[in-house]
Each structure stands twice: as C-alpha cells, then as structure tokens.
Amino acid sequence: MSDASQGEGTRAVRAGLPEPVKNEPTLPGPVFAAHFHLPGEVSGPYAYGRDENPTWTHLERAIGELEAPGAQDVETLVFASGVAAISAVLFSQLRAGDAVVLPSDGYQVLPLVRAQLETYGIEVRTAPTAGDAQLDVLDGAKLLLIESPCNPGLDVCDIRRLAEAAHARGALVAVDNTLATPLGQRPLALGADFSMASGTKQLTGHGDVLLGYVAGRNAEAMAAVRRWRKIVGAISGPMEAWLAHRSLATLQLRVDRQNATALLLAEALRERPEVTGLRHPGLPDDPAHKIASQQMRRYGSVISFTLPSRARAERFLESLRLVDDATSFGGVRSTAERRRRWGGDDVPEGFIRLSVGAEDPEDLVADVLRALDESDR
C-alpha cells in the first residue's frame, strides 16, 4: 500500500502494486480465468471469475489509494463501464417508493437511467448543478447523485455542503468524479458516501479501455453494490483492468500537463469575439471558480464554449488538425465535438466541448485559433 504522506505522483506510480517477489514482474500480468481451483469448502478470495479476479484486486486497491490515501476503510469495485458503476449505486440502493435526486444537466445517459428508475416505482427529482439547487428537493430523498463538474456545462456545486444537508435528511450521497479524477477532487473526504467514475476517460487516458468504478466507506452500502455487480455481471475484463492499472502510473503527469494546457487554451479563447459562454472552472472569472477552488486541487482538462451557429461549429471542427472529432474526453489526444449532434444535452447548436490532450501547448493553442479563423467564412 502506498504511503499517505507521499506525493501524488509517487502514489500514482506505486498504487496497488503487490509486494515485490524475486523474478516476478512489478505489476503482474492479467489473469484470464473463468474459474479457480477450489477443492473442499469454499474459502479464499477467488472462486469464480464473475465475482473476483486478482487483476481487479490490484486495480481496486490502486484506485482506493488514490481516492482516499491512507484510509483503511475504503472499498473499491471496478465495473465494465462508468454507466455500469453509476447504475450499480442507484439500483442497489433504491427501492420502489424511494426518491432520488439526479442532476438535470448531467451526463446524457441519465435521462435513460431516470426512465428506468421510474418504471421501478422510484420517484426521480432533478436539479441543476449550479447554486447547490439540489437543496430545494432533498427532503425525503433516499439518495443524492452529484456530478461536479457536470458534463458538458462544467458547473460546480459545493459537495461538502450538499453532503452535510443530505445526511441530515437521511440521504446517501454519490458523486460522479469522472471529470475531476481522484487527483483533482476527493469526494469521500468531502463527505460523500460513494465516489464513482468512468475510468474510460482521464483515469486511464489512452482511449482504449472501457471501465468504471465505485469507491465507498459504508460497508453495508458497498456490499449491496457488490451484490448488484454479481447479479448483473457488469464486470471488467482482466485485460481492461490491467491496462487501466498500467495507465495509472502516468496519471499525475497526464493530468498536470492537460490541466495546465486547458487553462492556457481557455485564456486564449477568452480573447476571441466569436466565442461565447466559455467555461472552465480554473478561470478566475468562471462562475464555478470560487467553489471549485475550495474543493478541487486541479480543475480538469475539459473546456466548453459556444460558436455563433451550428454551421460555424461544424466548420471549426472540420478545420482542426490536432483535435479529433470524437465523443469522449480526458485522453492524451485532444478531442472536441458539437454536443447537440446527440440531441440529449440542453445546449445551443454551436456548443463545443473540447478535451485538451497532451500535445505541446503552443501547438494545440495555435491549431484551435487557426481553426477558428478558417471557420469564419
């Protein structure tokens, strides 16, 4: 286990590694196994591949060490995707007649989740992220789901304040930490019961892994999440888990580079007259900056802004040379997209979500500014 007093880069490099064994690899390779030798009575950690896998164990320990350094009471479970992790928390904790609060401006799959919850007789309330609007709809709720910063609008809410208010009303609190990563924000330290994320994004950072996780301190609640994973079989493959663990070693390097470049690009975009609605929590004049600066250690690699029209936005995307037109974010290769093409986000037609990668900052800024010039035709 990594030392809580160590720096974040050291922890990221060492997290979850087993004790050294002579002539064995530092990070053991993926274990491909549907079943394990199990003579006699059922005992020991590994029996069947849907329940546990040694490769998951190493990764789960690593993520737990990043989410809550030095903590002994945090359990982490990995899933097949971020949506699988979020669904596991919601559907394992809620019953017919319960009420849940979801963000109205969150990830675009949440409306599908809402519809499914409602078919099970669960009351779904929604509130925007900004201004801690969830406080107005908390009474009687069983669970509060927070997405901060929210995707794609990048609003931020006061996690500690909301967690205290929710707990006072008897509600559990789950935070989607995908945009921030554990190096940007630690929801469990801010009072949340669950910290969950899509590991597909910046946590793994290479655009080649689908993965999710849930970390939590409440043993009873986490047992229910584990049971849900077993029931639905929403498990990570061992290769994906191994790739994710391998990628954690460069997490701090990637996050620091991408966060710094994102702020540099946001400052450059602020000078462009055709750019409106520019959002990045790291900008001192961003509406989210005050609260973000109190609870986040890094502000993320994602920027959002609006161009005057759908046509202008599409010309801008076509003109980019160093930025891929793709729907994910957090990877080492910069990506951008016009979010309204999916139809699920309540944003203008010219709204752009841009994820800053690990390219040289000067090259990326120059490419974006050139593409803006070329799109004005």
N, C-alpha and C positions, 0 to 999 in steps of 0.2 A: 504494500500500500504506500502511496506517495505521502510525503510529509506535508502537513498543512502549512508549515512555515516556509515552504519552498515557493519560489516564484512560479507564475502561471505557465511559463514556457517549460520549466523543468517538470512540472506536474503533467502537462500535456504529453511530453515525451515519455514519461515513466508510468503513466496511469494504467492500472490494470495488468501490468506485467507480472508473471509468476516469479517466484524465487529462482535465481539462476541455478541451472543444473549443467554440470560439465558436459561439453559436447552436444548440448541441446540448443536450439535456436532461442534467441531472446524473446521473440513473440512466436509461440507455437503455431504451426500451420492450421488451416481449417480442418475440423473433424467432420467428416462425412459419414454419418451413421444414423440409420433409422432405429436401430435397437442396440443395446449394450449387453454384455454378459451379465446374467442376473440369476445365479443359482440360489436355491433356497428361498428364504423370506426376502421380501422387498426391503432393501436398505441401501444407503448410499445416495449420492446426488444424481446419478444418471441411470435411467432405466429405459426410457423410450424417447425417441427424437422429437416428438411433438411437445414434450414437457420441458426438457432441458438439453443443453449441449455445451460441452466445455468451451467452445469458441464463443458462445453467447456469454458464458460466465465471465470470461476475461473482459469482454467489451462492456458488460453491465457494470462490473467493478470500476472500469475506467471512467465511464460516464458519471457514475456516482461520485467518484473522487473529484470530478470537475464541477458537478452541480453543488456538492456540499463537502468541500475539503476538510478532512479530519473527522467528519461525522461517522459514528459507528452505527447509527440507527436508520440510515437511508437505504432503501431497497430500490433497485432499478430493474426494469424489464424491457427488453427490446422486442420490437414488432416488425411486421412486414413493411410498414409504411407509416408516415406521420398520421394519416387519417385513421389507420388501424389503431394507433395509440390513443388518439382523441376519442374514438368510438369506444374503446375499451373502458376508459374512465367514465364516459357518460352512461353507457348501457350496463356497466357493472354496479353503478351507484344509485341509479334511478329506478323507480317502480311506478306503476300506474297510480295516478293521483298526486305524484310529486310535481314540483315546479322547478324549472331550471332557467337560469339567465344566461343567454348567449349574446355575443356581440352582433349588432346589426350591420357592422362594417368590417366583418372579419373575412376569413378565407372563403372563397366562393363555393366550396363544397358544403359549408354549414347550412344553407337552406335545404339541401337534401337530407342532412342529418336532422334538421328540425322536423321535416315532414315525417321522417321515420319515427322520431320520438313521439310525435303527436298520434301516430297510428297505434302506439302502445298506451295511450291514455295519459301521457305526460304533458303537463302544461309548459309551454315554451314562451318565455318573455324575452324581449330583446331590448338592447340599449346601445347607443353609440359609445365608443371608447373615450372620446374626449370629455373632459369635465367631470369624470367619475359619475357619469349619468346612471350607472348601474345601481347607485344608492337608492334611487327612486323606486326600484322594482324588486328589491331584495326581500321584503317581508314575506315570510312563509316559504321561501325558496329552499330547496334541498342542496343545490349546487350552483355555484357561480363559475362560469368559464370566462376567463380573461385572455385577450390576445393583445399583447403590448410589447413593442409597437404593433399596431394592426396592419394587416396586409389587404390592400395595397396603399391605404391612405396615410400610414405612418403616424397616426395619432397615438398618444401615450396616456395611460391612466396611472393613478397612484396605487400601486399594488398593495403596499403596507396598509394604507387607509382602508381600502376595499376589503382586504383580508380581515382586518380587525372588525369591521362592520358586519361582514358576513358571518364570522364566527360568533359574534354577539347575538346573531339571529338564528344560530344553529345550523348554518350552511357550510358545506365544504367549498374549498377554493382550488380551482385548477387553472394554471397559467400556461398558455402556448408560448414557449420561449424560442421558437424557431428563428425569428429574425435576429434576436439578440445573441443567441448561443450562450452556454454557461460562462464564457469569458466576458460577455457583455452584461449579463444580468443573472442573479441567482434568486429565483422566485421563492425557493424554500426558506432562504434566510430572510426574505421579506414577509414571511408568514403564510405562504401558500401551502396547501396540503399535497398538491401534485405539481410537478414541473414536467411538461411534456414537449416534445418537439418532433419535427420531421428531420431526421438525420440525413435525408436526401439532399438537403440544402448545404449551408455553410459548415455544418459539423463535419461532414465528410469532404465536401468541397470540390469534387472532381467530376460531378455529373454522371457517375457510373454506378451509383448504388441507390436503391430504394430501401428506406429504413425509417423506423420511428422508435421512440422510447417514452417510458413513463418513469419518473423518479418520485418517491414519496417517503414520508416518515411514519404515516399512520399504518401500523401493521395490519389492522383489520381491513382497512380500505384497500391496501395493496394486495392482500390475499384475495379480495374479490376481483381485482384487476387481473391477477394471475389466473384465477379460475376462468374468467372470461376468455383470456388468451387460449387456454386449453380447450374450451368449448368450441370456439370458432376456428381454432387452428391458424390464427393470424401471426404466424411465426416468421422470423427472418431465416433465410438460408445461411448455412455456415460460411459460404464464400462471401456473401454480402457482409456478414458480421466481421469477418476477418479483414476485409477491405476497409471497413469503417474504422476498426481499431488501428490498422496501419496508418490511416489518414489522420488520426488524432495527433500523431507526433508533430505534424506541421500546423496544427490548428492556430496556435498563437501567432506564428509567422504569417499565415494567410490572413487571419483576422486583422492584425495590426496593419498590414500593407493595404488591404482592401478598405478598411475603415478610414485610413488616412487619405487614400485616393478619393474615396467617396466624398469626403468633406471638401477636398480641393476642387472636385468637379462641381459640387453644389455651389461653391463660391463663384466659380466661373459662370455657371448657368444663371446666377442671380443678376448678372450684368446684361443678360440677353432680353431685349424688349418683347420678343415673341413668346417667351417663357412666362407662364403664369402658374399660380398655385404650387410653387416649388416647395417641396417638403423634404427635410432631413433633420432628425432630432438633434444632430450635432451643430446645426447653425444657431448661433446665439439668439437670432430673432425668430426662430421657428416657434410656433405656438406650443409645441411639446417640449421645448428645451429645458424649461425650468424644472419640471418634474423628472424628465429623463436624466438630468444632471444629478439628481438626488438619489436615483436608484440604479442607474446604468453606469458601468465602467467603460463601456465602448458603445458607440451609437449605431453601429450597423453599416452594411455595405450597400444598402438599397436607397435609391432616390426616386421620388415621384414628382412629376410636373405635367403641365398641360400645354399643348400646342394649339394654335387657333382653330384647327379643323381636323377632321378625320383624314382628309387628303394630305394635309401638311404633315401629320404624324406618320402616315404611311410613306411619304417621300423621304422623311427623315430616317426612318428605319431602313429603307432601301439604300440610302446613301452611306450608311455606316460600314466601315471596313473591319474594325477591330471588335465589334459588338455583334454577337449572334442574335437573330430574332428567334427567341425561344422563351418558354413559359416558366422556367424555373429561376431560382436566384441563389446567390451565395457561392457560386463556383469560381474557380480560378480563371475561367474565361468569361468576360463580361457578356451579359445578356440584356435584352430590352424587348418590350412588346407593348402594343396598344391594347390595354386591358379590356376595352369594350368589345373586342372581337369575340370574347367568350360569352358576352351577354349577361354575366352573372353579377358584375360589380356595378354599383351605382356611382359611376364616374362619367365625366364628359367623353365625347367621341375622340378627342385628341389627347386623352390622358395616357401618359407613358410611365411605366415602371421600369427603371433601369437598375440593374445589379452590377456593381463595379467588381471587376476581377483583379487579377494580379499582374496585369500588364504594366509597363512603365507609366507612371502617372502622366508625364508630359505627352506621351504618345496617345494615351486614351483621351485626355482633355482635348488635344488637337483634333482627334478624329471626330469627337462629338461636335465641337464647334464648327468644323468643316462641313459635317453633315447638316447642321442647322443652316449654314449658308446655302448649301446646294438645294435644300428643300424649299427655299424661298424662290420659287419660280412658277 
